[in-house]
Amino acid sequence: MAGMKSEEVTIGIFDVRGRLVEELVNDMHNQGRYEITWNADQHSSGVYMIKMTAGTAVKIQKVMLVK
């Protein structure tokens, strides 16, 4: 698609202490809709933060992992 802008996208999972526990995405992506899955088998139950950065936009979401 002509004129489609590609931006650096990162998605990371952080524990409650702010430590990066897993990086899901760190790549250039075109604008659009994407789907990713976090396989949390090796992580314990608890509260985690998902941080997504796309260009200058930043979104943080709190999630509860229950096993």
N, C-alpha and C positions, 0 to 999 in steps of 0.2 A: 504494500500500500504506500503510495507516494505521500511524503510528508510525515510518516509515522515516526514518532520520537522514541528513541531507545534510551533507557536510563539504568543506572546502577541500582539493583534491588538487593536488599539483604533482609533475611528473616532469621531471627535468633530466638532461642528459648533460654530464659534466665531464671535462676532460682530466687527465693525471697531475699537472699543476701546480695543479689545483683550480679552473680557470677554466671557467665555464659556456660550453659550445660550442653547445648547442641546448636549448630548452625545448619539451618535447613536450606537456605538459598544465599548465594553470594555471586551474582552474575548480572550481565546486561540483559534487559528484557524490553520488548516493545510493549506499548500500551495495550491493555486487554485484560481478559479474565483468565486466571490460572487457578489450578487446584493442586494443593500439596497435602501430604499426609505425614503426621508426626508419629513415628513408631516409638512409643514411650515404654516399651517392654523393659528397658534397662534402668528406668527411673522409678523412684519411689513415689508413693502417693503424697500429695501436697499441693501447695500453691505455686504456680509458675507465671511468668510474664512472657508474652509473645510480643516481640518488637519487630515491626516491619518498617523499613526505610526504602523509599522509592524517590530518587532525586532529592528534593528538599522536604518532601512530605514524610512525616513520622507518625506511626500509629502504634499504640501500646494497648494490649488487652490482657487482663488478668484471667487465668483459667485455673480450675481445680482439677487435678488428676486424682481419680479415685480408682483403686484396683480392688 
